[in-house]
Amino acid sequence: MHKINHLPKALRRTMSVRKKLHGTAARPRLTVYRSNRYINLQLIDDDKGVTLLSESDRDIKKTAKVTKTQRASQIAKNLADKMKKLKLEKVVFDRGGYRYHGRVKAVAQTLREEGIEL
């Protein structure tokens, strides 16, 4: 007899990734959320249940020459600058059930280039 799982596949993928990760004040969890149009990044302290920083590309003007991947890299660079001001240099990377390619990979690579340890 098979167990019936009533949760959607996307939510199950997200939960399977997230159950292995935990962020603290010293090493917060960096969560990536991407939609078809935007990408959002959040630094979360799971001990307190608080969002420390967040960054989104909704504020960036969309031009025909800037791709979504380039905007994701720019958002990651902005987040890295804010993290350095708070003296945070290490994060736990939570890809949120998304594959590690495209915009998600661009975020991770840009953060590494900026000196943030994932």
Backbone hydrogen bonds in HBPLUS format (Angstrom, degrees):
<---DONOR---> <-ACCEPTOR-->    atom                        ^
c    i                          cat <-CA-CA->   ^        H-A-AA   ^      H-
h    n   atom  resd res      DA  || num        DHA   H-A  angle D-A-AA Bond
n    s   type  num  typ     dist DA aas  dist angle  dist       angle   num
A0012-ARG N   A0008-PRO O   3.05 MM   4  6.37 154.6  2.12 152.3 160.2     1
A0013-ARG N   A0009-LYS O   2.93 MM   4  6.21 156.7  1.99 153.5 159.1     2
A0014-THR N   A0010-ALA O   3.05 MM   4  6.26 161.3  2.08 146.0 151.0     3
A0015-MET N   A0011-LEU O   2.94 MM   4  6.11 162.1  1.97 148.7 153.4     4
A0016-SER N   A0012-ARG O   2.92 MM   4  6.05 150.1  2.01 143.9 152.1     5
A0017-VAL N   A0013-ARG O   3.12 MM   4  6.36 147.8  2.23 147.0 154.5     6
A0018-ARG N   A0014-THR O   2.94 MM   4  6.08 165.1  1.96 150.6 155.4     7
A0019-LYS N   A0015-MET O   2.99 MM   4  5.93 147.9  2.09 145.8 150.9     8
A0020-LYS N   A0017-VAL O   3.36 MM   3  5.95 155.4  2.43 111.5 118.0     9
A0021-LEU N   A0018-ARG O   3.11 MM   3  5.23 157.5  2.16 107.0 113.9    10
A0046-ASP N   A0023-GLY O   2.99 MM  23  5.05 133.5  2.22 108.2 121.3    11
A0024-THR N   A0027-ARG O   2.95 MM   3  5.03 164.4  1.97 114.5 116.4    12
A0092-VAL N   A0028-PRO O   2.87 MM  64  6.11 157.6  1.92 147.8 152.6    13
A0029-ARG N   A0044-ILE O   2.89 MM  15  5.08 164.6  1.91 152.0 148.2    14
A0044-ILE N   A0029-ARG O   2.83 MM  15  5.08 159.4  1.87 141.0 147.7    15
A0030-LEU N   A0092-VAL O   2.73 MM  62  5.86 163.5  1.75 152.7 158.1    16
A0094-ASP N   A0030-LEU O   2.80 MM  64  5.62 165.0  1.82 156.5 155.0    17
A0031-THR N   A0042-GLN O   2.80 MM  11  5.20 157.5  1.85 155.1 159.8    18
A0042-GLN N   A0031-THR O   3.07 MM  11  5.20 149.8  2.16 141.4 149.4    19
A0032-VAL N   A0094-ASP O   3.20 MM  62  6.46 144.0  2.33 169.2 177.1    20
A0033-TYR N   A0040-ASN O   2.89 MM   7  5.10 163.1  1.92 156.4 157.9    21
A0040-ASN N   A0033-TYR O   2.72 MM   7  5.10 167.1  1.74 160.2 164.5    22
A0035-SER N   A0038-TYR O   2.88 MM   3  5.29 167.5  1.90 148.3 152.6    23
A0057-ASP N   A0039-ILE O   3.34 MM  18  6.04 144.1  2.48 156.4 166.2    24
A0041-LEU N   A0055-GLU O   2.82 MM  14  5.23 167.5  1.84 162.4 165.5    25
A0055-GLU N   A0041-LEU O   2.87 MM  14  5.23 152.7  1.94 153.4 156.0    26
A0043-LEU N   A0053-LEU O   2.83 MM  10  5.12 163.7  1.86 147.7 149.1    27
A0052-LEU N   A0043-LEU O   2.69 MM   9  5.37 149.4  1.78 152.0 161.6    28
A0045-ASP N   A0050-VAL O   2.84 MM   5  5.34 167.9  1.85 168.0 169.4    29
A0049-GLY N   A0045-ASP O   2.80 MM   4  5.67 131.8  2.04 141.0 156.4    30
A0050-VAL N   A0045-ASP O   3.13 MM   5  5.34 150.1  2.22 144.1 147.3    31
A0060-ILE N   A0057-ASP O   3.34 MM   3  5.34 145.4  2.47  97.7 106.8    32
A0066-VAL N   A0063-THR O   3.41 MM   3  5.64 152.9  2.49 104.9 111.6    33
A0071-ARG N   A0067-THR O   3.02 MM   4  6.34 153.1  2.09 146.5 154.2    34
A0072-ALA N   A0068-LYS O   2.94 MM   4  6.15 148.1  2.04 141.3 150.0    35
A0073-SER N   A0069-THR O   3.07 MM   4  6.37 152.0  2.15 144.3 151.0    36
A0074-GLN N   A0070-GLN O   3.04 MM   4  6.30 153.5  2.11 144.0 151.2    37
A0075-ILE N   A0071-ARG O   2.94 MM   4  6.19 153.7  2.01 148.5 155.2    38
A0076-ALA N   A0072-ALA O   3.01 MM   4  6.22 155.8  2.07 145.3 151.8    39
A0077-LYS N   A0073-SER O   2.99 MM   4  6.23 150.1  2.08 144.3 152.3    40
A0078-ASN N   A0074-GLN O   3.01 MM   4  6.30 154.2  2.08 145.0 151.7    41
A0079-LEU N   A0075-ILE O   2.90 MM   4  6.17 156.0  1.96 149.4 156.1    42
A0080-ALA N   A0076-ALA O   2.91 MM   4  6.10 153.7  1.98 144.9 152.0    43
A0081-ASP N   A0077-LYS O   3.08 MM   4  6.35 152.3  2.16 145.1 151.6    44
A0082-LYS N   A0078-ASN O   3.14 MM   4  6.46 156.6  2.20 145.8 151.7    45
A0083-MET N   A0079-LEU O   2.86 MM   4  6.11 151.1  1.94 148.4 157.3    46
A0084-LYS N   A0080-ALA O   2.98 MM   4  6.19 152.8  2.06 147.3 153.5    47
A0085-LYS N   A0081-ASP O   3.26 MM   4  6.55 145.3  2.39 140.5 148.8    48
A0086-LEU N   A0082-LYS O   3.24 MM   4  6.59 140.6  2.40 139.2 149.1    49
A0086-LEU N   A0083-MET O   3.06 MM   3  5.09 125.3  2.37  95.6 109.8    50
A0088-LEU N   A0083-MET O   2.94 MM   5  5.16 177.3  1.94 143.6 144.5    51
A0087-LYS N   A0084-LYS O   3.14 MM   3  4.71 153.7  2.21  93.1 100.7    52
A0117-GLU N   A0089-GLU O   2.82 MM  28  6.12 171.4  1.82 160.6 157.9    53
A0091-VAL N   A0117-GLU O   2.95 MM  26  6.32 159.0  1.99 172.5 174.6    54
A0098-TYR N   A0095-ARG O   3.28 MM   3  5.72 165.2  2.30 116.5 119.5    55
A0101-HIS N   A0099-ARG O   2.97 MM   2  5.68 130.4  2.22 105.1  90.5    56
A0106-ALA N   A0102-GLY O   2.98 MM   4  6.19 151.0  2.07 145.8 154.8    57
A0107-VAL N   A0103-ARG O   3.03 MM   4  6.24 152.1  2.11 145.8 151.6    58
A0108-ALA N   A0104-VAL O   3.19 MM   4  6.50 165.0  2.22 148.2 151.3    59
A0109-GLN N   A0105-LYS O   2.92 MM   4  6.11 166.6  1.94 154.9 158.5    60
A0110-THR N   A0106-ALA O   3.01 MM   4  6.03 159.4  2.06 144.1 149.8    61
A0111-LEU N   A0107-VAL O   3.04 MM   4  6.23 159.5  2.08 150.5 156.0    62
A0112-ARG N   A0108-ALA O   3.05 MM   4  6.28 155.9  2.11 146.8 153.4    63
A0113-GLU N   A0109-GLN O   2.94 MM   4  6.18 155.0  2.01 147.0 153.9    64
A0114-GLU N   A0110-THR O   3.00 MM   4  6.24 138.0  2.18 141.2 152.4    65
A0114-GLU N   A0111-LEU O   3.19 MM   3  5.05 126.2  2.49  90.6 104.5    66
A0116-ILE N   A0111-LEU O   2.98 MM   5  5.39 161.6  2.01 156.6 150.9    67
A0115-GLY N   A0112-ARG O   3.05 MM   3  5.17 159.0  2.10 104.7 111.0    68
